[in-house]
Amino acid sequence: MSTLFRVFCVLLLAVMIEACASAPVSPNAVKLIVDFSWTNQNRCSSVSPEIKISAIPQATKELKVSLTDRDMPSYNHGGGTVKYQGSNIIPAGALKGYTGPCPPSGQHTYTIDVQAIDATGTIIGFGERSSSCCQ
């Protein structure tokens, strides 16, 4: 078996395990509109940006957020979960376990994913927004 094939199998297994471990998604889940900006963000900061979200379902109890570097998806930027209390804004710095954009060189594209989760742990809304950062 070639090394490349083994790497492929390991990555496929990791994706399958992650898919099985994630929360169930409601068939009626809505599309969230996510907006954020890197303005006033320090490179490599652990302070999350302010995130604005529209179309949040009324039954939402938590908002789960993750940051992914599309150019280096293996780097864990984390995110966090916040209780939903009716506001469409997650304030700057609210996400614990977050590591901001810190590309080794050049500009990378980052995606912030948001999931609206109800009291049963079901995802009832999801959305994402991508933006380049940090030359």
N, C-alpha and C positions, 0 to 999 in steps of 0.2 A: 504494500500500500504506500503510495507516495506521501510525502510530507504535506504537500498542498491539499491532498484529499483528506488527510487526518485533521488538518486545521479547519477545513470546511465542515467536517463532521462535528467537531467540537463546538464551532460557532453555531451550527444548526441546532445542536442539542441545547445550548445555552438559550437560544431564542425560544425554543419549544418549552423549556422549563419556565422562563419568564412569562410566556403566554398563559401557561397553566396556573401560575401563581397570582396573576392579576385578578382584580375584582370583576364580577360579572357586569356586562353592559346591557342596559335596558334596550329592548327593541324600539322604544320610543325616545331614546336619548336625543337631545337637541344639540345643534351646533352652537358652541359658544364663540363669541367674537372677542378675540384677545388683542390687546395693544400694550406696548411698552416702549421705552426708549433707553438707549445707553447714555443719553445726556446726563451729565453730573455723576456718572459712574466712574470710579477709579478702576484702572486695569488690574485684574487679579483680586478684586475686592470680594470680601465675604458678605457684603451688604447687598441684598437683592434689590433690583429696581422696583419702582412702583409699577404695578400691573393693573390695567383696567380691563374689566370683563363685562360684556353685555350678553343679554339673553339667558341669564342664570335662572334655572327652573326654581319655582317656589319651594319645592320639597328639599332643596339642597341643604345639607348640614355641614359639609366640609368642602374645601377646594384644595385639590392636590396639584402641586406644580412641580415640574421638572425642567431642567435646562440641559440641552444636548448640543454638543459641537458637531455639526454635520461633517466637518473636515477631519475630525478625530473623535468618532463616536465612542471609542474605548475609554476616553477620559471621563471620569465620573464627576459631573458638576453638581450633582445632587438637586436639591430643591427643598420641598417641605409641604406640610399640610397645615392649613389654617381653618379655624372654625368660621363658618359663614354666618354673618350676623346681619345680612340685608344690604350691605354695601357692595357696590360694583368695583371697589378699589381694594387691592391688597397693597398696603402701605410699603414703602421702601424699607428694607431691613426686616420685614416680617417673616421671611423664610429662614429657618434655622437649618443648618446642614447644607447651605448653598455656597458654591464657589463660582465666582463670576468669570467672565471671559478672560483668558490668559494665554492666547496662542503663542507658540514659541517663536514664530516669525510670520510676517504678513498679516493678511486679513482672513478671518474665518467667518463662516455663517453659523449662527446659533439659532436654535428653536426653543421657545418656551411653550411647553404643553400644559394645559390646564384641564383637570377633570372635576366635574361637579358630582359629588357623592351624596346619596341620601342616607337616612337613618339605618337602612339594612346593609349598607356597604356597596350598593349597586351604583354604577356609573350612570347618571341620568343626563349628563351633558359633557361635551368635550370640544376642545378647540386648540389651535396652536397659532403661533406667529413666529416667523423667521426674520432675522436681521443680521447684517454683517457688522463686524466690530473689530476694532483694535489694530490699526495699522502700526 
